[in-house]
Amino acid sequence: MIVFATLKIAVRALMRNTLRTSLTLLGIIIGTGALILAMSIGNGAKSQIEAQIASLGQNVIQVYSGNMMRGGARGGWGMSSTLTREDYEALRKDVPGLNSSSPEVNASAQVAFGNQNNNVSILGVAADYLDVRSWGLASGENFTETDVRQANKVALIGQTTAQLLFGEEDPVGQTIRIKNAPFAIVGLLERKGTAAWGGDQDDIVIVPYTSAMKRLSRPGSGDNFRKILVQAATADLIPQVQEEITDLLRQRHRITGDREDDFSVMTQQEISDRVTATSKVMTVLLGIFGGISLVVGGIGIMNIMLVSVTERTREIGIRMSVGARGHDILLQFLIEAVTLSAVGGMLGILLGIGSSFLITAKMNWPTRTSPDWMILAFVVSAAIGIFFGFYPARKASQLDPIESLRYE
């Protein structure tokens, strides 16, 4: 009952000067809102990246040519073609626990149909590629191993490319020209959406990798690959398959002892960790700025409470003269500070949630607000009220009653 009575007194005291109270609240509101918004943006980006990494397929391991730490500098993987066609065949035959596999040959070329043409990403792969990527067909069928062996001019087309070239017409059975070579479309891919690294996964034409090497690759590129995808039979086998791939490639490339690998073997989790590293840094930085705003808001609370103690010195003296003890005065001013920070925290949470929805609606950025972060933000704002409100409250509780009554 004493706490509730003190709370009523605290609210009444705060309402005496609504402008000053509102300005003090503003610091806490902005700080809490910024914290919630930062976490929402960070969580949203992380969720989107994780979903896009998952769209690569289930239990996928990616083998890149080059090494992540070549010469002490990051980013060496995929920059040199150290994986050969013989490596790919060896992986298929000699690695147990491997379900499907496919190399990737990347190119970019002008694709034309009738009077329509567009510059499109061309991907040369094996017949197992759609199984590895868990990528279905909207219509038509996949090309076969025979098409790959014979380097036949057949293609699968993505939804975006199909829309650009054919409009609403079904592209299956049509013939497109890639670098003036005719390719028959045998299948229309299901929509995949945006990739984790940006870019439209549906703006693509997929052909047998042998056809890409023979007809679309640069002269002199040979039979080397920059990337091979493999799929483990089960999730439990991923570490084993990853280790066996590493051992096999080290043996084939004659890499012994402590010599650096000329390839990188990465699981989806490792890829996700690397891709999300930047978003984590941004989330931390935004969170720090939000925390700084909260601290600034806490300093504002301390300042306003010190002013309030000075203004109400005579009131404190009267309360003490009629029996109020030091801890009663301490509790009163501490409750005022906590009330300020708690109300500011709740309003800041609403501001953060509203800002997150607004950013998603207007800028199409993914955001995800977590209840855990809302609770944490509220607790932190209340803790700031206690921390920054304690000194003014203690100062008020230690005032001399006689001196306080004389204060003008």
Number of C-alpha atoms within 10 A of each C-alpha: 6 9 12 10 10 18 19 15 16 21 14 12 16 19 13 10 10 11 11 13 16 15 15 23 24 20 24 35 29 22 29 34 29 27 28 32 29 25 26 24 23 25 20 21 21 24 16 19 22 19 14 19 20 18 17 20 18 18 22 27 28 20 25 25 25 23 22 20 15 15 9 8 9 10 12 19 22 20 13 17 19 19 24 18 14 12 19 20 13 15 19 16 10 12 18 15 16 24 17 20 26 25 28 21 26 19 16 16 17 14 24 20 16 10 6 10 16 14 14 18 20 26 21 26 24 24 22 21 23 19 16 22 21 13 16 16 16 13 14 16 15 22 22 14 13 11 19 21 13 11 18 19 22 22 26 26 25 23 23 20 23 22 15 14 19 15 12 9 10 14 24 18 12 13 19 22 17 22 13 12 13 16 20 18 24 20 24 24 25 15 17 17 16 16 17 23 10 10 10 18 17 20 23 22 27 25 29 30 29 22 23 24 22 14 16 21 20 11 9 7 11 13 15 20 25 21 26 23 24 27 27 24 17 14 11 11 15 20 13 15 21 20 12 17 23 17 13 16 22 18 11 12 14 11 14 10 7 6 9 14 20 23 26 19 22 16 18 19 15 12 16 19 15 11 17 20 13 12 18 17 12 16 22 16 13 20 21 15 16 23 20 15 21 27 19 15 28 29 20 20 30 24 15 19 24 19 12 16 19 17 13 17 20 19 16 22 22 16 15 21 14 8 9 14 13 18 13 18 22 20 20 20 30 25 25 26 28 23 20 26 35 24 17 28 31 21 20 30 26 17 18 26 22 14 18 24 19 14 16 16 11 8 9 10 15 19 25 21 20 15 10 8 15 23 14 14 24 22 15 18 30 23 16 24 29 23 17 23 29 21 17 23 27 17 16 26 24 13 17 14 19 13 11 20 17 10 14 8
